[in-house]
């Protein structure tokens, strides 16, 4: 396993702190589990265009920075598009050659840049499994706005945790954290196949692994606020996702898998009895045995 893959999935050297070592050296410290599939069909859209578009953009950016571009160009792109707290909070300034976009845009652009394939792949897998149903619940444009706002919230909390940090933050995990939180608010009881500890595939109700994962992010932010994984970005995305899903879901979309009867469903149920069926424009009259017309 490469160093990048070990960092992505949470393998680290011992620190001497028993609790911290247990939390951060197990497979999946950044990802306690790996989602494989959910049995959750789309109800309002036919194709998850925004989810696929976001994955495509992330993949194209990674192909440029990780495959096509030279090392110097790749590093310049990561620094220029990444979110740097010291720059955002005016403790430092980028060289003019690296400041090729306005600084406020880095609250969003950082989420489309990844440091390597094993940084990109788990994020995109989470987005593929959970993003389509959140997009379905919100609609295409609102889901795109939701995703970008979660990314911005992740950057903001990451910056507040360490305002003088000059290390660029990159990766979609802040936005993905918002998507995961929205999913568990919408569909906590849906069965999700997950790879627990990267070894055991299990079908679990979504709330079991997702709430454990969400709780882990808050614990790790306290235990390791300045580690190699940006727990602050995860927590920022979680907070934003939990709030925004309440405001941005479609009208009539239930929370927590509750059943909602729409007016059309009520009408269909009321006229399901053939004895009460009428043609348009006719007066409603029960069809009794002696009424043979």
Buried (B, 14 or more C-beta within 10 A) or exposed (E): EEEEBBBBBBBBEEBEEEEBBEBBBBBBBBBBBBBBEBEBEEEEBEEBBBBBEBBEEBBEBBEBBBEEBEEEEBBBBBBBBBBBBBBBBEEEEBEEEBBEEEBEEBBBBBBBBBBBBBBBBBBBBBBBBBBBBBBBBBBBEBBBBBBBBBBBBBBBBBBEBBEEBEBBBBBBBBBBBBBBBBBBBBBBEBBBBBBBEBEEEBEBBBBBBBBEBBEBBBEBBEBBEEBEBBBBBBBBBBBBBBBBBEEBBEEEBEBEBEEEEEEEEEEEEEEEEEEEEEEEEEEEEEEEEEEEE
